[in-house]
């Protein structure tokens, strides 16, 4: 019986970053990163995010995405300090047509440094150049303008709107969070799009990685 295709357990390096699989040493930093109002608002991750949530994610959820062929979860760390600055994910991978959906989030302290663009571009280059992929898709909540700026800066092409296709959270005056339905904007990146943006967005500060992409974490509750 032929096993299902899956991404390799890899590490990707850029000028400033190292992208690799999560391990148990990351759990404390992961809890700290997820304790953020913007991450709560734009994703479906548990709130409050506990040490038990981090352990479940690091030891079960993230590894299963890769081994079961659905996608890949990469911790994004600073090259010099090894400090956790974010996450990049691949999901809903279609191996027949070589397409996948990418998402990202950035820790609050690391925003404005261009880390989202740099890490996403590195993964897309790896997909196109080493894995033979033909399409990467990104979906952003309609009001998440910062995430849309990341998509634009790395060269994604806007393809349209999925009406009422997502859920985001808003916080009431009493501090409680409630889910509300939102439209999702669909973006795509093809190898030829990336060729046109070689070197752009891969480093340097910008204000566009303040928010997370919606869909990469929508189902991880």
Backbone torsions as a table, in degrees:
resi	resn	phi	psi	omega
1	UNK	NA	129.3	-178.6
2	UNK	-77.3	130.8	179.3
3	UNK	-74.8	153.9	179.7
4	UNK	-67.4	143.6	177.8
5	UNK	-64.5	151.7	179.7
6	UNK	-152.8	153.5	175.6
7	UNK	-70.0	149.7	175.8
8	UNK	-71.9	159.1	174.8
9	UNK	-81.9	97.8	-167.5
10	UNK	-122.5	169.1	170.9
11	UNK	-129.2	135.2	-179.9
12	UNK	-121.6	130.2	-178.9
13	UNK	-114.2	142.2	171.4
14	UNK	-122.1	-172.4	-179.7
15	UNK	-60.1	-36.2	-174.7
16	UNK	-117.5	-11.6	-168.2
17	UNK	-129.8	157.4	168.7
18	UNK	-127.7	125.5	177.4
19	UNK	-107.2	127.6	-175.0
20	UNK	-153.9	171.1	176.2
21	UNK	-67.7	152.0	175.6
22	UNK	-69.9	148.2	170.3
23	UNK	-134.1	174.5	-172.4
24	UNK	-64.8	-23.5	177.6
25	UNK	-68.0	-15.2	-179.2
26	UNK	-87.3	-7.2	-168.1
27	UNK	-64.1	-40.3	179.3
28	UNK	-63.9	-44.9	178.8
29	UNK	-65.5	-34.1	178.7
30	UNK	-64.8	-43.7	177.8
31	UNK	-60.6	-43.9	179.3
32	UNK	-62.7	-41.7	-178.6
33	UNK	-66.0	-39.2	-176.1
34	UNK	-77.6	-13.1	178.4
35	UNK	-81.9	70.5	-172.3
36	UNK	-147.9	134.4	-175.7
37	UNK	-64.3	-36.3	-179.2
38	UNK	-69.1	-39.0	176.7
39	UNK	-65.2	-40.9	176.4
40	UNK	-61.5	-41.7	-176.3
41	UNK	-67.6	-42.1	-169.7
42	UNK	-97.7	-5.2	-178.7
43	UNK	-126.8	175.3	177.4
44	UNK	-105.1	17.4	-178.5
45	UNK	-68.5	155.7	-179.3
46	UNK	-58.4	146.9	175.3
47	UNK	-139.8	126.1	-4.8
48	UNK	-67.1	153.9	-179.3
49	UNK	-91.2	118.6	-171.0
50	UNK	-106.4	171.8	175.7
51	UNK	-61.7	-34.4	177.5
52	UNK	-66.0	-38.5	176.5
53	UNK	-62.9	-43.1	-179.5
54	UNK	-63.8	-42.2	179.1
55	UNK	-63.8	-42.7	178.5
56	UNK	-61.6	-42.0	-179.2
57	UNK	-66.4	-48.2	-174.4
58	UNK	-71.6	-39.8	-173.0
59	UNK	-93.3	-20.5	-175.9
60	UNK	-127.1	-57.9	-173.0
61	UNK	-62.6	-53.5	-176.9
62	UNK	-63.9	-48.1	178.6
63	UNK	-60.9	-36.3	-178.6
64	UNK	-66.5	-32.1	177.2
65	UNK	-56.9	-41.1	-179.1
66	UNK	-78.8	-51.4	-172.9
67	UNK	-66.8	-27.3	179.3
68	UNK	-93.0	4.7	171.6
69	UNK	81.4	8.3	-178.2
70	UNK	-80.9	-32.8	-175.9
71	UNK	179.3	-145.3	-174.9
72	UNK	-158.9	140.9	177.2
73	UNK	-122.1	123.3	-177.7
74	UNK	-122.6	128.5	169.0
75	UNK	-75.7	136.2	177.8
76	UNK	-104.4	120.4	-177.6
77	UNK	-125.8	153.5	174.2
78	UNK	-70.4	136.3	-178.6
79	UNK	-61.7	-43.6	-174.3
80	UNK	-79.4	-37.8	-173.5
81	UNK	-104.2	-15.5	-173.5
82	UNK	63.3	13.8	-179.8
83	UNK	-75.0	139.5	180.0
84	UNK	-70.7	122.5	-179.4
85	UNK	-113.7	-11.3	-179.6
86	UNK	171.6	-167.4	180.0
87	UNK	-140.7	141.6	168.3
88	UNK	-122.5	135.0	-179.0
89	UNK	-126.7	149.6	166.6
90	UNK	-117.0	140.2	-178.2
91	UNK	-151.5	170.6	178.4
92	UNK	50.2	43.2	-176.2
93	UNK	-73.9	131.5	175.1
94	UNK	-108.2	104.5	-174.2
95	UNK	-73.9	-25.3	-178.9
96	UNK	-69.1	-43.6	-179.4
97	UNK	-98.6	1.5	178.0
98	UNK	56.7	58.7	178.9
99	UNK	-135.1	150.6	179.1
100	UNK	-152.5	167.7	-179.8
101	UNK	-112.7	132.3	-176.7
102	UNK	-110.3	149.0	175.9
103	UNK	-148.1	168.4	-174.3
104	UNK	-159.2	158.9	165.5
105	UNK	-147.8	157.6	-177.0
106	UNK	-129.3	135.7	177.9
107	UNK	-60.6	148.7	-174.3
108	UNK	-59.4	-37.8	-176.5
109	UNK	-72.9	-19.1	-175.0
110	UNK	-100.6	3.5	-177.1
111	UNK	-73.9	151.6	-179.4
112	UNK	86.7	4.8	-179.0
113	UNK	-104.0	-0.9	-178.6
114	UNK	79.8	14.0	-177.2
115	UNK	-66.5	-35.3	180.0
116	UNK	-62.4	-49.4	178.7
117	UNK	-60.3	-45.5	-176.3
118	UNK	-63.1	-44.2	-177.3
119	UNK	-72.6	-41.4	-179.9
120	UNK	-65.9	-42.4	177.2
121	UNK	-61.4	-39.8	179.8
122	UNK	-62.7	-42.2	179.8
123	UNK	-68.2	-41.2	179.5
124	UNK	-63.4	-42.1	177.0
125	UNK	-60.5	-42.8	178.8
126	UNK	-62.1	-42.6	178.8
127	UNK	-61.7	-46.5	-176.2
128	UNK	-73.8	-43.2	-171.3
129	UNK	-86.6	-30.7	-174.9
130	UNK	-114.0	-23.4	-177.7
131	UNK	-108.6	-2.4	176.7
132	UNK	69.1	26.2	179.6
133	UNK	-79.0	153.3	-175.1
134	UNK	-114.2	-11.9	-175.8
135	UNK	-157.9	135.9	170.9
136	UNK	-123.5	131.4	-178.2
137	UNK	-113.6	146.9	178.2
138	UNK	-134.8	136.1	177.6
139	UNK	-123.4	132.3	-178.7
140	UNK	-126.2	143.5	175.1
141	UNK	-62.1	146.6	-172.6
142	UNK	-58.3	-33.4	-178.1
143	UNK	-93.3	-0.8	-177.4
144	UNK	-88.2	73.6	-174.0
145	UNK	-65.9	-31.4	-179.9
146	UNK	-65.8	-42.6	177.6
147	UNK	-65.2	-35.2	177.2
148	UNK	-65.1	-34.7	177.4
149	UNK	-64.8	-36.5	175.9
150	UNK	-62.0	-46.6	179.5
151	UNK	-57.6	-44.8	-179.7
152	UNK	-65.4	-42.3	-174.7
153	UNK	-66.8	-32.8	-179.1
154	UNK	-86.3	-1.0	173.8
155	UNK	101.6	10.6	179.0
156	UNK	-66.0	151.7	177.0
157	UNK	-107.0	130.2	177.9
158	UNK	-73.4	130.5	-175.7
159	UNK	-111.6	-16.9	179.9
160	UNK	148.1	-166.4	-173.9
161	UNK	-126.2	134.1	169.6
162	UNK	-99.3	106.4	-172.5
163	UNK	-71.8	129.2	175.8
164	UNK	59.0	29.3	-171.3
165	UNK	-94.1	-4.9	-176.4
166	UNK	-132.5	169.5	175.3
167	UNK	-126.2	135.1	172.1
168	UNK	-126.6	174.7	-178.4
169	UNK	-122.3	143.5	174.8
170	UNK	-123.2	150.6	-176.5
171	UNK	-106.4	128.1	178.7
172	UNK	-80.4	170.2	-179.3
173	UNK	-61.4	-27.9	179.8
174	UNK	-83.0	3.6	176.3
175	UNK	93.3	-10.0	-178.9
176	UNK	-78.6	146.7	179.8
177	UNK	-101.9	140.7	178.7
178	UNK	-134.4	143.3	179.5
179	UNK	-82.4	143.4	175.7
180	UNK	-138.3	146.8	-176.4
181	UNK	-79.7	147.1	-178.6
182	UNK	-142.7	156.3	169.4
183	UNK	-75.9	153.4	175.2
184	UNK	-116.7	132.6	173.7
185	UNK	-89.3	134.5	-177.8
186	UNK	-104.0	130.0	178.5
187	UNK	-125.4	153.2	176.1
188	UNK	-138.0	154.7	175.6
189	UNK	-133.8	126.4	176.8
190	UNK	-111.8	162.6	-179.8
191	UNK	-53.3	-39.8	-178.6
192	UNK	-69.3	-27.5	175.4
193	UNK	-67.0	-40.6	-179.1
194	UNK	-67.4	-36.5	177.7
195	UNK	-58.5	-35.1	-178.0
196	UNK	-75.3	-15.4	-177.1
197	UNK	-118.4	24.8	180.0
198	UNK	-57.4	124.6	177.5
199	UNK	88.0	-12.3	-178.9
200	UNK	-89.5	139.3	175.9
201	UNK	74.9	0.2	-176.2
202	UNK	-96.0	62.4	179.4
203	UNK	126.2	169.8	-177.3
204	UNK	83.8	150.1	-176.5
205	UNK	-74.3	146.3	168.9
206	UNK	-153.2	167.9	-176.3
207	UNK	-98.8	15.1	-167.0
208	UNK	-101.7	-0.3	179.4
209	UNK	-107.9	32.1	-177.2
210	UNK	-73.7	-27.4	-176.0
211	UNK	-119.9	161.7	177.6
212	UNK	-89.8	153.1	167.0
213	UNK	-63.8	146.0	-176.0
214	UNK	-71.0	-56.4	-158.3
215	UNK	-76.7	-22.9	-176.2
216	UNK	-60.9	-25.6	-175.9
217	UNK	-121.0	10.5	-173.5
218	UNK	-64.2	-33.4	-174.7
219	UNK	-98.7	-0.7	-175.9
220	UNK	-93.2	83.8	-176.6
221	UNK	-109.0	NA	NA
